[in-house]
């Protein structure tokens, strides 16, 4: 088994999705919503990277990193980051 057989690398990109929701109500006791109002709940673009390394047949190390691209109110890109690291011990 070579060193490359022990390594797996992955990448994933999800584009931004614009979502619009139209409010439809029968009754509003609190006056918080307006019937027929349109609201935006956009999903940001995501770039995810991951890697695994098989140390032995029973010991695997995994890590992934996610970028969430969002826009601030002034139109400047803001990059949110999330990183996870796992160790897997199997039978």
C-alpha positions in Angstrom: 0.0 0.0 0.0 1.4 3.4 -1.0 1.0 6.7 0.8 -1.6 7.9 -1.8 -3.7 4.8 -1.1 -4.1 6.1 2.5 -5.2 9.6 1.6 -8.6 10.9 0.4 -9.2 14.5 -0.5 -12.5 16.1 -1.4 -14.0 19.4 -2.4 -17.5 20.7 -2.8 -19.0 24.0 -3.9 -22.6 25.1 -3.5 -23.7 28.2 -5.2 -25.8 30.9 -3.6 -29.6 30.3 -3.6 -32.0 33.2 -3.5 -35.3 32.3 -1.8 -38.4 34.4 -1.6 -41.3 33.6 0.7 -44.7 35.1 0.4 -46.7 35.4 3.6 -50.2 34.0 3.6 -52.2 34.3 6.7 -55.7 33.7 7.9 -55.5 35.4 11.3 -52.8 37.5 13.1 -53.5 38.3 16.7 -50.2 40.1 17.3 -49.8 42.2 14.1 -46.4 40.8 13.4 -47.0 39.8 9.7 -48.7 41.3 6.7 -50.7 39.2 4.4 -49.0 38.9 1.0 -45.6 40.3 2.2 -42.5 38.9 0.5 -39.5 37.9 2.6 -36.0 36.9 1.5 -34.1 34.0 3.1 -31.1 33.6 0.9 -28.7 30.7 1.3 -25.0 31.6 1.1 -22.5 30.0 -1.3 -20.4 27.3 0.5 -17.0 25.9 -0.3 -16.1 22.7 1.6 -12.7 20.9 1.7 -12.0 17.6 3.4 -9.3 15.1 3.8 -8.8 11.7 5.5 -5.7 9.7 6.3 -5.7 6.0 7.2 -2.9 5.7 9.8 -3.6 2.0 10.2 -6.5 -0.3 9.2 -8.2 0.6 12.5 -7.2 4.3 12.9 -8.3 7.1 10.6 -7.8 10.9 10.9 -10.3 13.2 9.2 -10.6 16.9 8.9 -12.9 19.3 7.0 -13.1 23.0 6.5 -16.2 25.0 5.3 -16.3 28.5 3.9 -19.7 30.3 4.0 -19.8 33.3 1.7 -22.2 36.0 2.9 -22.7 39.6 2.1 -22.8 42.3 4.7 -25.3 45.2 4.4 -22.7 47.5 2.8 -22.0 44.9 0.1 -18.6 43.7 1.3 -18.0 39.9 1.2 -17.8 38.4 4.6 -16.2 35.0 4.9 -17.5 32.7 7.7 -15.3 29.8 8.5 -15.8 26.5 10.3 -13.2 23.8 10.8 -13.7 20.3 12.2 -11.2 17.6 13.1 -12.1 13.9 13.8 -10.3 10.8 14.8 -11.9 7.5 14.0 -10.9 4.2 15.6 -12.7 1.2 14.1 -12.6 -2.5 14.4 
